[in-house]
Amino acid sequence: MSYIDGYLIPVPNDKKDAYKAVAEMAAPIFREHGATRVVEAWGDDVPDGKVTDFKRAVNAVEGENTVFSWIEWPDKATRDAGMKKVMEDPRMQDMSNMPFDGQRMIFGGFQPIVEA
């Protein structure tokens, strides 16, 4: 069964195009190093919750949206090796001008339990 890296990221609305450009640059690098699919989804119908919600999870403020992203890998071993290569890839080294606050990004690795 596959392995998934998931991300939730607060991005300023006025930096949507800059975020998309970074994502379009990075996606092929992840694919080159073993990922089977990379998805970057801009929040469209993200309701405010009564207890918690996507926006509160990343402390999104007025003027920010949430991006829900995931990277699919064939398995965890491929992900571990591929992620190491991605982080060492020279094309990924200059991430100093990211269009979001990386300290509020939530991420994690997930083992699917149902795939349909």
HUFEN-V472716 format. One record per residue. OMEGA is omega as a letter, one per 40 degrees, with the letter a starting at -180 (NA if undefined). BURIAL is + if it has 24 or more other C-alpha atoms within 12 Angstrom, else -. Layout:
OMEGA:BURIAL / OMEGA:BURIAL
This chain:
a:- / i:+ / a:+ / i:+ / a:+ / a:+ / i:+ / a:+ / i:+ / a:+ / i:+ / a:+ / a:- / i:- / i:- / a:+ / i:- / i:- / i:+ / i:+ / i:- / a:+ / i:+ / i:- / a:- / a:+ / i:+ / i:- / i:+ / i:+ / i:+ / a:- / i:+ / i:+ / i:+ / a:+ / i:+ / a:+ / i:+ / a:+ / i:+ / a:+ / a:- / a:- / a:- / a:- / i:- / i:- / i:- / a:- / i:- / i:- / a:- / a:+ / i:+ / a:+ / a:+ / a:+ / i:+ / a:+ / i:- / i:- / i:- / i:+ / i:+ / i:+ / i:+ / a:+ / i:+ / i:+ / i:+ / i:+ / i:+ / a:+ / a:+ / i:- / i:- / i:+ / a:+ / i:- / a:- / a:+ / i:+ / i:- / i:- / a:+ / i:- / a:- / a:- / a:- / a:- / a:- / a:- / i:- / a:- / a:- / a:- / a:+ / i:+ / i:+ / a:+ / i:- / i:- / i:- / i:+ / i:+ / i:- / i:- / a:- / i:- / i:- / i:- / i:- / i:- / a:- / NA:-
